[in-house]
Amino acid sequence: MSYELVVVLDGEATAAKKKSVRVSVEKTLKVFKGKVVDFSDWGVKTLAYKIGKSKTGVFLLYDLELEANAARELGLKLRLNEDIIRYLLIKQEGKKVKE
């Protein structure tokens, strides 16, 4: 199944922190037999409201292939990562899979 994952880090996150989170997400996906189809770094954006002490966030977008039961488990793992201030995992209906 196709999913879209948006991960938000603190706007002050360094390049090393972004890489660390990206590696962590990809490693977690491998455990659940998922794969990253596409990745985009949207950069720093101003948040609509403060999250903790953060007024800005670094947005990372993933297009994923993942089984439905693994999506729930992925959400639980993302919630435990201290560097991620918010995430959103959405099932993509009718989206064509890139081969």
Backbone as CSV, one residue per row, in Angstrom:
resi,resn,N_x,N_y,N_z,CA_x,CA_y,CA_z,C_x,C_y,C_z
1,MET,0.840,-1.179,0.000,0.000,0.000,0.000,0.881,1.237,0.000
2,SER,0.404,2.293,-0.609,1.137,3.552,-0.667,0.763,4.440,0.505
3,TYR,1.770,5.026,1.111,1.577,5.969,2.206,2.433,7.193,1.961
4,GLU,2.009,8.295,2.553,2.792,9.519,2.544,3.071,9.870,4.002
5,LEU,4.328,10.112,4.315,4.745,10.430,5.678,5.402,11.798,5.678
6,VAL,4.909,12.691,6.533,5.551,13.990,6.735,6.066,14.005,8.166
7,VAL,7.350,14.270,8.312,8.001,14.335,9.614,8.438,15.776,9.834
8,VAL,8.140,16.312,11.030,8.528,17.686,11.364,9.533,17.643,12.504
9,LEU,10.676,18.265,12.255,11.716,18.403,13.272,11.737,19.855,13.737
10,ASP,12.399,20.112,14.841,12.573,21.491,15.307,13.284,22.301,14.226
11,GLY,12.884,23.556,14.042,13.460,24.413,13.014,14.947,24.669,13.193
12,GLU,15.452,24.446,14.386,16.871,24.641,14.687,17.693,23.372,14.408
13,ALA,17.067,22.348,13.871,17.749,21.065,13.650,18.916,21.237,12.679
14,THR,20.034,20.611,13.023,21.228,20.670,12.178,21.115,19.652,11.049
15,ALA,22.014,19.749,10.081,22.047,18.794,8.979,22.311,17.382,9.514
16,ALA,23.146,17.276,10.535,23.435,15.967,11.127,22.186,15.384,11.778
17,LYS,21.389,16.226,12.427,20.159,15.777,13.075,19.161,15.287,12.023
18,LYS,19.049,16.031,10.903,18.150,15.620,9.822,18.581,14.265,9.259
19,LYS,19.880,14.106,9.052,20.389,12.841,8.513,20.132,11.706,9.492
20,SER,20.319,11.965,10.768,20.090,10.965,11.802,18.634,10.496,11.801
21,VAL,17.697,11.429,11.701,16.276,11.083,11.680,15.944,10.319,10.401
22,ARG,16.504,10.752,9.290,16.244,10.081,8.017,16.737,8.632,8.055
23,VAL,17.933,8.416,8.568,18.480,7.061,8.688,17.610,6.230,9.628
24,SER,17.175,6.827,10.725,16.334,6.138,11.692,15.005,5.700,11.078
25,VAL,14.366,6.591,10.320,13.094,6.267,9.672,13.291,5.146,8.652
26,GLU,14.344,5.240,7.850,14.586,4.228,6.824,14.930,2.871,7.442
27,LYS,15.665,2.882,8.547,16.009,1.635,9.238,14.745,0.991,9.819
28,THR,13.865,1.818,10.380,12.606,1.319,10.930,11.736,0.728,9.822
29,LEU,11.728,1.366,8.657,10.957,0.851,7.527,11.449,-0.523,7.086
30,LYS,12.766,-0.707,7.073,13.326,-2.001,6.683,12.886,-3.106,7.635
31,VAL,12.800,-2.771,8.915,12.347,-3.741,9.910,10.920,-4.195,9.585
32,PHE,10.077,-3.264,9.129,8.676,-3.571,8.808,8.479,-3.956,7.342
33,LYS,9.573,-4.224,6.640,9.545,-4.640,5.234,8.878,-3.602,4.328
34,GLY,9.100,-2.339,4.646,8.611,-1.245,3.811,9.764,-0.655,3.033
35,LYS,9.453,0.271,2.118,10.528,0.934,1.380,10.147,2.370,1.073
36,VAL,11.173,3.210,0.935,10.996,4.606,0.578,10.989,4.694,-0.944
37,VAL,9.885,5.176,-1.503,9.777,5.332,-2.945,10.366,6.667,-3.373
38,ASP,10.107,7.703,-2.570,10.593,9.043,-2.888,10.802,9.807,-1.589
39,PHE,11.732,10.764,-1.582,12.015,11.580,-0.409,12.203,13.023,-0.840
40,SER,11.647,13.958,-0.052,11.847,15.391,-0.300,12.116,16.091,1.017
41,ASP,13.056,17.010,1.000,13.327,17.869,2.154,12.712,19.223,1.823
42,TRP,11.621,19.563,2.497,10.931,20.834,2.229,11.611,22.017,2.900
43,GLY,12.563,21.756,3.767,13.289,22.830,4.438,12.538,23.378,5.642
44,VAL,12.952,24.563,6.070,12.397,25.185,7.272,11.158,25.996,6.904
45,LYS,10.087,25.772,7.643,8.831,26.504,7.454,8.380,27.059,8.793
46,THR,7.672,28.180,8.766,7.095,28.742,9.972,5.859,27.929,10.340
47,LEU,5.761,27.547,11.615,4.622,26.767,12.077,3.424,27.682,12.345
48,ALA,2.225,27.168,12.206,1.010,27.944,12.461,0.883,28.284,13.943
49,TYR,1.427,27.433,14.793,1.424,27.669,16.237,2.672,27.015,16.818
50,LYS,3.072,27.462,17.992,4.259,26.906,18.627,4.013,25.460,19.029
51,ILE,5.018,24.633,18.805,5.011,23.261,19.290,6.161,23.176,20.276
52,GLY,5.829,23.089,21.533,6.858,23.174,22.564,7.449,24.577,22.533
53,LYS,8.746,24.671,22.272,9.404,25.978,22.162,9.683,26.350,20.710
54,SER,9.253,25.511,19.768,9.576,25.703,18.350,8.553,26.581,17.638
55,LYS,9.046,27.597,16.947,8.200,28.436,16.102,8.349,28.060,14.636
56,THR,9.436,27.328,14.316,9.687,26.864,12.952,9.935,25.361,12.984
57,GLY,9.770,24.741,11.827,9.997,23.304,11.736,10.648,22.934,10.422
58,VAL,11.426,21.874,10.435,12.026,21.311,9.231,11.104,20.178,8.793
59,PHE,10.614,20.244,7.548,9.653,19.279,7.044,10.349,18.291,6.104
60,LEU,10.157,17.002,6.368,10.691,15.934,5.537,9.516,15.100,5.027
61,LEU,9.442,14.893,3.716,8.333,14.175,3.098,8.824,12.858,2.506
62,TYR,8.147,11.766,2.841,8.467,10.442,2.326,7.254,9.874,1.602
63,ASP,7.449,9.270,0.442,6.450,8.417,-0.192,6.889,6.993,0.108
64,LEU,6.002,6.201,0.692,6.356,4.885,1.192,5.514,3.782,0.574
65,GLU,6.066,2.593,0.550,5.336,1.359,0.275,5.419,0.559,1.563
66,LEU,4.250,0.230,2.119,4.223,-0.374,3.443,2.923,-1.158,3.618
67,GLU,2.980,-2.252,4.353,1.769,-3.011,4.674,0.956,-2.259,5.724
68,ALA,-0.354,-2.475,5.730,-1.261,-1.736,6.615,-0.942,-1.941,8.096
69,ASN,-0.697,-3.176,8.502,-0.407,-3.430,9.916,0.931,-2.815,10.326
70,ALA,1.875,-2.709,9.399,3.179,-2.109,9.694,3.061,-0.596,9.836
71,ALA,2.064,0.015,9.205,1.882,1.464,9.296,1.588,1.872,10.737
72,ARG,0.766,1.105,11.421,0.447,1.399,12.823,1.705,1.299,13.684
73,GLU,2.485,0.257,13.455,3.724,0.059,14.211,4.735,1.179,13.931
74,LEU,4.799,1.627,12.674,5.688,2.735,12.314,5.306,3.988,13.088
75,GLY,4.014,4.256,13.179,3.536,5.413,13.944,3.973,5.365,15.391
76,LEU,3.918,4.190,15.990,4.350,4.040,17.380,5.844,4.318,17.523
77,LYS,6.639,3.835,16.584,8.090,4.066,16.628,8.422,5.548,16.436
78,LEU,7.708,6.221,15.528,7.964,7.643,15.287,7.636,8.475,16.527
79,ARG,6.604,8.070,17.228,6.193,8.796,18.429,7.276,8.750,19.507
80,LEU,8.080,7.699,19.507,9.137,7.538,20.510,10.402,8.334,20.200
81,ASN,10.550,8.791,18.954,11.747,9.538,18.560,11.674,10.965,19.095
82,GLU,12.611,11.342,19.946,12.606,12.658,20.598,12.835,13.815,19.633
83,ASP,13.498,13.557,18.504,13.815,14.623,17.556,12.608,15.020,16.703
84,ILE,11.621,14.147,16.610,10.430,14.423,15.795,9.398,15.114,16.664
85,ILE,9.026,16.361,16.275,8.031,17.078,17.070,6.606,16.795,16.589
86,ARG,6.436,16.438,15.332,5.144,16.025,14.778,5.388,15.121,13.574
87,TYR,4.418,14.269,13.291,4.457,13.470,12.067,3.024,13.233,11.610
88,LEU,2.870,12.933,10.334,1.573,12.610,9.768,1.772,11.503,8.743
89,LEU,1.071,10.396,8.939,1.156,9.255,8.041,-0.213,9.068,7.401
90,ILE,-0.275,9.188,6.072,-1.542,9.150,5.337,-1.491,8.048,4.288
91,LYS,-2.562,7.258,4.228,-2.699,6.246,3.190,-3.105,6.931,1.898
92,GLN,-2.416,6.623,0.807,-2.699,7.216,-0.497,-3.631,6.296,-1.275
93,GLU,-4.859,6.709,-1.454,-5.845,5.910,-2.193,-5.646,6.094,-3.691
94,GLY,-5.604,5.004,-4.407,-5.565,5.051,-5.867,-4.291,5.605,-6.465
95,LYS,-3.245,5.740,-5.688,-1.978,6.268,-6.201,-1.222,5.160,-6.917
96,LYS,-0.703,5.462,-8.085,0.062,4.475,-8.847,1.420,4.267,-8.213
97,VAL,1.844,3.037,-8.149,3.138,2.690,-7.577,4.207,2.861,-8.645
98,LYS,5.321,3.557,-8.283,6.446,3.693,-9.204,7.189,2.379,-9.255
99,GLU,7.530,1.930,-10.434,8.245,0.658,-10.568,9.662,0.909,-10.981
